[in-house]
Amino acid sequence: MVKVTVDAEACIGCGLCISSMPEVFEFNDEGKSVVIADADEGMIDDVIASCPVAAISR
Ligand code: SF4
């Protein structure tokens, strides 16, 4: 499992990471993505690469 972080300043709340991996990301009250769990190694790099503002780090 991989520990990931979301840069809340950069996140535009597009929801892509949340729909791709709802077990890892969810919306906070401000409509930004927050990390709720460690991520599966096999999928996380694709989600990181698909964030339009590169807000996800591992
Ligand atoms: S994919 Fe990126 S911009 Fe979109 S909600 Fe996730 S962290 Fe925010």
py3Dmol code that shows the C-alpha trace and the ligand (Angstrom):
import py3Dmol

protein = """\
ATOM      1  CA  MET A   1       0.000   0.000   0.000  1.00  0.00           C
ATOM      2  CA  VAL A   2       1.138   3.528  -0.773  1.00  0.00           C
ATOM      3  CA  LYS A   3       0.714   6.627   1.365  1.00  0.00           C
ATOM      4  CA  VAL A   4      -0.501   9.536  -0.765  1.00  0.00           C
ATOM      5  CA  THR A   5      -1.220  13.190  -0.141  1.00  0.00           C
ATOM      6  CA  VAL A   6      -3.357  15.810  -1.870  1.00  0.00           C
ATOM      7  CA  ASP A   7      -2.241  19.430  -2.118  1.00  0.00           C
ATOM      8  CA  ALA A   8      -5.460  21.191  -1.088  1.00  0.00           C
ATOM      9  CA  GLU A   9      -4.217  24.489  -2.520  1.00  0.00           C
ATOM     10  CA  ALA A  10      -3.794  22.925  -5.945  1.00  0.00           C
ATOM     11  CA  CYS A  11      -6.880  20.637  -6.017  1.00  0.00           C
ATOM     12  CA  ILE A  12      -9.704  22.036  -8.178  1.00  0.00           C
ATOM     13  CA  GLY A  13     -12.238  19.458  -6.967  1.00  0.00           C
ATOM     14  CA  CYS A  14     -12.756  17.787 -10.350  1.00  0.00           C
ATOM     15  CA  GLY A  15     -13.598  14.508  -8.587  1.00  0.00           C
ATOM     16  CA  LEU A  16     -11.566  12.285 -10.880  1.00  0.00           C
ATOM     17  CA  CYS A  17      -9.462  10.701  -8.146  1.00  0.00           C
ATOM     18  CA  ILE A  18     -12.557  10.179  -5.994  1.00  0.00           C
ATOM     19  CA  SER A  19     -14.490   8.396  -8.724  1.00  0.00           C
ATOM     20  CA  SER A  20     -11.431   6.308  -9.630  1.00  0.00           C
ATOM     21  CA  MET A  21     -10.494   5.299  -6.070  1.00  0.00           C
ATOM     22  CA  PRO A  22     -13.326   6.099  -3.655  1.00  0.00           C
ATOM     23  CA  GLU A  23     -11.660   3.894  -1.043  1.00  0.00           C
ATOM     24  CA  VAL A  24      -8.723   6.342  -0.950  1.00  0.00           C
ATOM     25  CA  PHE A  25     -10.141   9.809  -1.685  1.00  0.00           C
ATOM     26  CA  GLU A  26     -13.282  11.684  -0.685  1.00  0.00           C
ATOM     27  CA  PHE A  27     -14.580  15.250  -0.907  1.00  0.00           C
ATOM     28  CA  ASN A  28     -14.176  17.475   2.121  1.00  0.00           C
ATOM     29  CA  ASP A  29     -16.633  20.233   3.058  1.00  0.00           C
ATOM     30  CA  GLU A  30     -14.847  22.636   0.704  1.00  0.00           C
ATOM     31  CA  GLY A  31     -15.222  20.333  -2.312  1.00  0.00           C
ATOM     32  CA  LYS A  32     -11.565  19.352  -2.338  1.00  0.00           C
ATOM     33  CA  SER A  33     -10.194  15.834  -2.330  1.00  0.00           C
ATOM     34  CA  VAL A  34      -8.811  14.464   0.917  1.00  0.00           C
ATOM     35  CA  VAL A  35      -7.001  11.178   1.524  1.00  0.00           C
ATOM     36  CA  ILE A  36      -8.835   8.726   3.769  1.00  0.00           C
ATOM     37  CA  ALA A  37      -6.666   5.604   3.345  1.00  0.00           C
ATOM     38  CA  ASP A  38      -3.477   4.242   1.840  1.00  0.00           C
ATOM     39  CA  ALA A  39      -3.696   3.384  -1.865  1.00  0.00           C
ATOM     40  CA  ASP A  40      -3.218   0.154  -3.791  1.00  0.00           C
ATOM     41  CA  GLU A  41       0.162   0.085  -5.526  1.00  0.00           C
ATOM     42  CA  GLY A  42      -1.258  -1.105  -8.827  1.00  0.00           C
ATOM     43  CA  MET A  43      -3.667   1.751  -9.520  1.00  0.00           C
ATOM     44  CA  ILE A  44      -2.372   4.824  -7.798  1.00  0.00           C
ATOM     45  CA  ASP A  45       0.175   5.913 -10.400  1.00  0.00           C
ATOM     46  CA  ASP A  46      -2.518   6.164 -13.084  1.00  0.00           C
ATOM     47  CA  VAL A  47      -4.674   8.284 -10.783  1.00  0.00           C
ATOM     48  CA  ILE A  48      -1.718  10.515  -9.893  1.00  0.00           C
ATOM     49  CA  ALA A  49      -0.947  10.975 -13.586  1.00  0.00           C
ATOM     50  CA  SER A  50      -4.564  11.783 -14.447  1.00  0.00           C
ATOM     51  CA  CYS A  51      -5.025  14.589 -11.913  1.00  0.00           C
ATOM     52  CA  PRO A  52      -5.337  17.706 -14.119  1.00  0.00           C
ATOM     53  CA  VAL A  53      -3.395  19.897 -11.688  1.00  0.00           C
ATOM     54  CA  ALA A  54      -0.889  17.310 -10.417  1.00  0.00           C
ATOM     55  CA  ALA A  55      -2.138  17.732  -6.855  1.00  0.00           C
ATOM     56  CA  ILE A  56      -1.583  14.119  -5.764  1.00  0.00           C
ATOM     57  CA  SER A  57       1.806  12.976  -4.505  1.00  0.00           C
ATOM     58  CA  ARG A  58       3.190   9.672  -3.252  1.00  0.00           C
TER      59      ARG A  58
END
"""
ligand_1 = """\
8
SF4
S -8.019 14.522 -9.499
Fe -6.744 16.186 -8.648
S -7.949 18.050 -8.944
Fe -9.341 16.339 -9.224
S -10.283 16.069 -7.184
Fe -8.499 14.691 -7.311
S -6.784 15.867 -6.410
Fe -8.428 17.318 -6.896
"""
view = py3Dmol.view(width=600, height=400)
view.addModel(protein, "pdb")
view.setStyle({"model": 0}, {"cartoon": {"style": "trace"}})
view.addModel(ligand_1, "xyz")
view.setStyle({"model": 1}, {"stick": {}})
view.zoomTo()
view.show()
